[in-house]
Amino acid sequence: MQYASSIEEKRTNPIDMVLVEDDPMVMAVNEGFIKRIKGFSIISTARTGQDAVKLIQSLRPRLVILDIYLPDLDGIQVLKEIRRQGIPSDVIMITAAQDVSTVQDVLRFGVVDYIIKPFKFERIQAALNNYQSYSDQLQDRGEMNQEDLDRLIKIQTMGEVESNRSRDGLPKGLREITLQKVFHLLKEKQISLSAEEVAEGVGLARVTARRYLEYLEKNGKIYLETQYGSVGRPINKYTVSI
């Protein structure tokens, strides 16, 4: 796995988003979750399919969070319409729909992720971090070679559930999506963090966080420094390699 090390804090402008959800309480929860994640800005919301199409058509956001069950046009109709119009907005579905035919329909129209309600904060955080990585790979590129394209497709299609034997060659028990979360936390903080601080920030057990940190350090993505205090044992801290 390679990280976009050449992308040094280029996220001066957050990724603009439109949220489409008919339930006011769910909308509030989604907004609260997203506001906790750096690098994203909700520029508008819609509670009907028709309003969603109009907003997306006029604002052309980079990302749309879209529900399926809406009072007029459903989310699949909205998705098909914005694709028909050639609007270059990416879409993450957040919905209670779980039937295979619905999942197949939305995947055929190019959603970048599909989140089933109810979900925890960590799931949408992982989806947005994954999308951010995907966007990073496309920044300032006029063309892409095969290696770049393979890496881009891997990021775009990365799922929440992976097998114990990673397709990407990770040690057993490590997951690509969690590895990204650990790396993004260190990159966003821009300060040295201990395994305990990383565990708290990502929502892992300390021993699990340490495994991810050791893997990243071994592969040169982060570096380890030992800090000595006046009393007690030294503390290992980790920082993103520049």
N, C-alpha and C positions, 0 to 999 in steps of 0.2 A: 504494500500500500504506500502511495505517495501522498503527501500533503501539499497544498498550494502555498509553499513557503515563499514564493515570489509575490504573493498577495499580502503585502504588509499594510494592514489597517486601511484598506481601500474603502471600507464600508462607511464613508462619510455620510451617505444618504441611506436611511433605512429602507427596507423593502416595503413598498406600499401595498395595502391589503384592503379588500372589501369582504365583509362578513355577511352571509346570507343565512338567516335562521328566523323562523316564524315564532318561536316560543321566546317571550321576553326574558324569562328566567335563565334559559339555556344560553341565550345571547349574552346575558350579563356574565355568566360563568366563563364562556369562551373569551369574552373581552378581558376579563380579569386574568385568565391564564396567559393570553398573548401579551398583555402589558408587562408580565413578569419576564419575558424573553427579550433580550436585547437584539436590536437590529431589525425590528419590524414596527410598522406604523399603520394603524387602522384609519383609513381615510374616509370610509363611509360604511353604512350598514343598510341592509334591505330585509324586509320580512315577507315579501311576495316574489314570485318568480318574474313577473313582469317588471317590477321595480328593479330587480337584480339585473335583468338584461339591459335596461336603460342606463343604470349606473355603470355597469361594466363597459357598455358601449361608449359612454361619454368620458369616463375616468381612465379606462384602459389600465387597470392596476397590474402589477407584476404577478400578484397572487390573489386568488379568490378562495375563501373558505365557504363551502357550499353544502347545504343540507338537501336531502332529496324530498322529504315530505313538506311541501309548501301548499298554501291554500288555493293557488290557481295553476300556474305551470309548475310541474315538479322539477326537481333539480336536474334530472336527466334531460328534460326538454330545454332547460336553461343551458346546460353544457353543450347540447347539440346546436343550439342557436348561436352561441358565441363562437363555436367552431365553424359553423356555416358562414358567419360573417368574417371569419379570419382574424378575430381579435386575439392577439398574442398574450393572453393571460394564462398563467398556470393555475391549476385547480387542485385543491385538496378537499375530498369529500369527508364530511363529518356527519354521520347519519346512523339511525337505528336499523336501516335495511341490511339484512344479512343473507338474503337468498342469492344463490349462485348466478342466476340470470341477470340480476341487477348489477352484481359485481362485474360480471363479464361486459355488460353494456358500458359502464363507466370506464373500465380499463381500455376498451376499444377506442374511446374518445380521448384517451391520453391524460387521465388524472395522474398526478405525481405521488399521491398517497390516498389511502382510504382508512378512515378511523371510525370504528363502530362505537356508538353510544351504549352505555355510559363508559367514559374513559377517565383515566387519571391524568394529572398534569404532566407526568413524565412522558406519556405517549405523545401528546401534542408538542411537547418540548423536543422530543426526538425527531418528530416529523419536520418541525421548522428548522432545527439544526441541520438535518439532512438536506433540506431544500436550500439552506444557506450555503452548504458545501457545494451543492450542485450549481448554484448561481455563481459562486466564486470561480469555478472551473471555466465559466463562459465569459468572464470579465476580460475586456481588452484583448479579445482574440479575433483575428481576421480569418484564420483557418485553423484546422486541427489535424494532427497526424493520427495514425491508428492507435498509438499508445494513449494519447490524450482522449480519444473517443472511447476507448475501452474503459478508461478510468471514469469518464463521465457517465457512461451507461451503468457501470457498477454502482455509482453513487445514487443515480436516479432510481434504480430498481431495488435498492437495499431494503429489506423488510425488517419488521420488528422481531420476527421469530427466525432464528437461524439454527442449523444443525450443530451438534456438538463438535463435529469435525468440520471446521470452517472451510468454505470454498476458497477463501482468501489466504489460507495457510496460517491462520492465527492458531495459537496454542489452544488445546481443548479447554472449553469453559469460557473463553473470551469471545465477545460478540462485537462485530464491526460497529454497530450503532452505539454501543456503550463506549467503545474506544473513541469514537468521534466526540461523544459528550464530554469525556474526560479531557480530550485535547482542546475542545472549544472553551471549556471552563478556564483552563490555564491561559489560553490565548486572550480571552476576554479580560481576565483579572490583571494581566500584565505584571504580576508580582509572583514571588516564590510562594508556593503553597505546600503544606505538609500532606501526607497521605490522609490524615484525619480530616483536614480542611477540604480536600478533594472529595472524600467520602461523603461529607456533609453536604457539599455543594451539588453533587450529582445524585445523591440518594443511594449510596452503596455501603456495604460493610467495609470497615477499614482494611481488612485483609484482602478483600476483593479489589478495592481501589489501588492498593499497593501492587497487585499483580498487573493491572493495566499500566500503572506508572513505570514499573520495571520494564515492561515490554516496550513502551514508548522510549524510555531512556536507552535501552539496549539498541534500538533501531535509529538512534540519533535524532529523534523528533523533539525530545526535551532533554534537559541536562539536570544532573543532581548536584546539589551543593549541601555540605554539612555545616550547620550553624551551631556554634558553641556559646552557651550562656555562662553566666557566672556560677550557677549551681545546676545540678542535675545532669542527665545524659544529653549528648548532642542530638539535634533534630535534623532529619533529612528533609530538604525542601526541593521542590521541582519547579523548573521554569521552562517555557517554550524556547527552543533554540531559534536564534535569528540568523 
